[in-house]
Amino acid sequence: MRKQDVSFSKRLFVRMLVLLILVSGTSVAQNYPHRSDVLWVTTPDHNDWRYACGEVARVDVALYYYGMLKEGAKVHYEVGPELFPAREKGVLELKEGRAVLELGTLDEPGFLDCRLWVELDGERFRHHVKVGFDPHLLQPYTQLPDDFTAFWDAAKEKAAACPPKVEKEYVPAYSNELVDCYLVKLQVFEKGQFMYGYLTMPKAEGKYPVVIAPPGAGVKPMDPLKDIFYAEQGFIRFDMEIHGIRPDMDRAAYEEVSRAFARGGNSYLVNGLDDRDNYYMKKVYLGLMGAVDFLTTLPNWDGKNLLAQGGSQGGALALVLTALDKRITACAANHPALADMAGYKAGRAGGYPHFFTRFEGMDTPEKLETMAYYDVVNFARFIEVPVFMTWGYNDDVCPPTTSYITYNVLTAPKEALITPVNEHWISTVTRQRILDWLRGQLR
């Protein structure tokens, strides 16, 4: 093997190892705490964690301390509807480290959450597990406005008049023997409004499908290396930010910006929510189409395949873009945010950003009206191309209730990978499975 091949192989191995540690570390931290002496194993008596309404759910609870079942531990539990206060509380005394807890049932489709904690040697350890009741029957609280299509058609027409402006610079630090990386600045939506992104593409000559990947929520640095395997496997990929902030600033600068307009009452997600025409996310939704305009000019695009992919807020934006822009040919979204956001008014969990539980003054006619024009479930109704979705039950950020609702609304060809144990993460294997599914949709 040539020296440069060995060097590249080593760098590729290191990148994949780091990615595996990051993704696996996240999953361990959220389900089984990293380097913890305590391991919870909670097993519903239905293998798929799903029950019929009216059917009683039971969970086997096992607690390991130093790898040994903890005899006599007193486990405190709370059981209630997902993201709502508990309706039952109690204490389980473990016999030989185990006990069976009866959770009860729901009369209507939804999820019950069993929250557990135990105190050992003065330290408290927590865990939770959710089970679903006929979740395939969940339907949105959010209704479709009569002029939804007309509103967005008019907005798209106005945004299309934005003069294109592109700045592109090569980024050696994120390039290798197989991939070229560029930092791109695009004028989108209207004059003076910009978005940035990292464009990674195969170095070899040829024509390739394009993947547009909007970001998760917040204001934070971007690292295209975590998804560079797309370009290494023959895709052009555009990882975006949506705020017009250079993605290569240092972390301290990002933290400063995030404190200013991405948290609490200052969150961009509530900016302008009183008026559908001035809501912050309007320029975001339409700006994605401006990015597609740019991507379709790439000389090495294959001219046929434009794929949208993302998770959380990025999953929501991928679905929105797929509905708005008929150039998108397939979409993959994991645990999408911004879905049935007003669902709390139906007495059950609503979607991220959880306007009704994490913010004040959200329950007004004006805000509710705006939410409907920006809710993912209303865009999902208009998607016509294949969609892949994946989500977990233990997710409290983008709860399974709203992922199911989004999926249930879709009438396009669709496929779901449901991974009950997952919280707000997907595994390395699932990340590759998403790419493989996208490959299977190529025309």
C-alpha positions, -999 to +999 in steps of 0.1 A: +000+000+000+013+035-008+023+058+020-005+082+014-030+054+014-018+043+048-020+079+061-055+083+048-066+049+062-053+059+096-071+093+095-104+076+083-101+051+112-095+078+137-126+098+124-148+067+125-135+058+160-142+094+173-177+093+157-184+059+173-173+072+207-194+104+204-225+086+193-221+057+217-212+080+245-244+100+240-265+068+242-247+056+272-250+089+290-288+090+284-297+054+291-269+039+311-246+066+326-211+065+313-187+050+339-215+045+364-215+017+389-253+014+384-271-003+355-308-003+350-325-029+329-363-022+323-381-047+302-418-042+292-438-074+290-446-067+253-414-071+232-422-041+210-432-019+240-467-014+224-501-022+239-537-018+230-557+009+247-572-006+279-545-033+281-524-032+313-486-028+308-461-043+331-423-036+333-397-059+348-372-037+367-337-050+374-310-030+391-273-039+389-247-024+413-211-031+403-225-056+378-244-075+405-282-075+411-289-052+441-308-071+467-333-051+488-329-018+470-358+006+474-367+020+440-390+050+439-413+052+408-437+077+392-460+067+364-479+092+342-487+103+307-457+113+287-443+147+297-471+152+322-472+150+360-473+115+375-507+100+383-492+073+405-462+072+429-447+045+450-417+025+462-406-010+449-385-032+471-363-053+449-361-090+456-328-105+443-324-072+425-357-074+405-394-065+407-424-062+383-441-029+382-477-026+368-480+007+349-517+006+342-531+016+309-545+045+287-580+047+273-568+067+243-537+064+221-506+078+237-476+070+259-471+063+296-437+072+312-423+052+341-397+073+359-375+056+385-349+066+410-328+049+437-304+062+462-272+042+468-243+053+490-257+088+492-260+093+454-293+093+434-295+074+401-324+079+377-339+060+348-371+060+328-390+038+302-420+047+281-446+023+266-471+031+238-508+025+236-521+022+200-497+049+189-504+041+152-538+057+158-525+091+171-537+121+151-526+157+153-543+184+174-530+209+149-554+217+121-545+227+086-553+264+079-576+270+049-551+292+031-519+272+041-510+264+005-518+299-007-497+314+021-466+294+013-470+297-025-470+335-021-440+334+002-421+312-022-428+335-051-414+365-032-383+346-020-376+334-055-368+370-064-338+371-041-307+377-062-283+347-060-250+354-043-224+327-035-191+328-018-171+296-016-137+288+000-118+256+001-113+241+036-081+219+037-087+208+073-120+190+063-107+176+030-088+144+023-077+122-005-113+113-014-132+144-004-131+182-011-147+204+015-158+240+009-173+266+033-202+283+014-220+315+021-254+320+003-277+349+000-312+335+005-348+346+012-341+383+006-312+406-001-289+408+029-300+375+045-274+347+044-269+311+054-236+292+056-228+255+051-201+230+045-202+214+011-184+180+010-181+162-023-162+133-038-129+144-053-131+120-082-147+133-114-183+122-120-219+130-114-233+125-079-266+127-060-270+157-035-280+155+001-291+187+019-288+185+056-304+212+078-291+215+114-305+206+148-318+233+171-296+260+187-266+280+177-235+259+178-203+251+159-205+227+129-182+198+122-186+183+087-163+154+096-191+136+115-210+132+082-181+131+057-188+094+052-216+106+028-190+121+004-167+092+009-195+069-003-204+089-034-227+117-023-225+155-024-236+167+010-244+202+022-245+206+060-262+239+068-266+264+095-297+286+094-288+318+113-263+335+090-235+329+115-201+316+103-199+279+113-161+281+119-162+305+148-147+293+181-169+276+207-167+305+231-181+330+205-209+306+197-217+303+234-220+341+236-244+342+206-264+313+219-270+330+252-282+361+233-309+346+211-312+308+214-322+302+250-353+307+271-374+337+263-348+349+239-350+318+217-353+324+180-381+299+180-404+324+197-392+354+178-421+369+159-445+341+168-474+366+171-474+371+133-472+344+107-455+368+083-428+379+107-420+346+125-383+339+125-387+305+109-402+319+078-368+329+065-354+296+076-380+275+057-376+296+025-339+299+029-336+261+025-351+265-010-324+290-017-298+265-008-314+240-032-311+266-059-274+267-053-270+229-051-287+224-085-260+246-101-232+223-091-216+209-122-210+175-105-247+171-094-262+141-113-292+163-123-318+138-109-314+132-071-319+158-044-323+142-010-332+159+023-319+144+056-317+156+092-325+149+129-345+168+155-349+204+142-330+192+111-355+164+107-383+189+108-366+211+083-359+182+060-396+174+060-407+210+055-383+214+026-396+182+010-431+196+011-422+230-001-398+221-029-408+195-054-372+191-066-366+170-035-368+133-045-367+116-010-364+125+026-350+108+058-358+123+092-351+111+127-372+122+156-384+155+139-391+186+161-417+213+154-444+186+151-479+191+166-465+219+187-499+228+201-506+191+211-505+200+248-539+216+243-552+181+236-540+170+271-509+151+258-474+157+248-467+183+221-436+188+200-403+206+206-398+234+214-425+227+240-440+262+239-466+254+265-443+240+292-410+258+287-422+293+278-446+319+292-476+335+274-477+311+244-514+302+246-528+331+226-549+330+194-522+348+174-494+324+185-516+294+179-524+306+144-488+311+136-478+276+149-502+260+125-485+276+095-451+263+106-460+229+121-444+199+105-476+178+105-492+203+081-462+201+057-462+163+060-497+162+045-482+176+012-452+153+008-454+131-023-420+114-024-406+085-002-399+092+034-379+073+060-383+081+097-368+067+128-374+075+165-372+061+200-398+059+228-376+073+256-371+106+238-383+136+260-369+162+235-389+152+205-414+127+221-426+096+203-461+109+204-452+137+179-430+114+157-459+089+154-483+118+146-460+130+118-456+095+104-493+088+106-502+119+086-478+110+058-496+096+027-465+093+006-445+060+004-430+057+039-408+034+060-402+036+098-374+022+120-387+024+156-361+019+182-379+020+216-349+023+239-335+054+221-337+088+238-327+118+217-300+100+196-295+075+169-267+049+167-238+047+142-255+017+126-287+037+121-268+066+106-254+043+080-288+027+075-303+061+067-276+066+040-283+032+026-320+039+024-313+072+006-291+052-018-320+029-024-342+058-035-318+070-063-333+074-097 
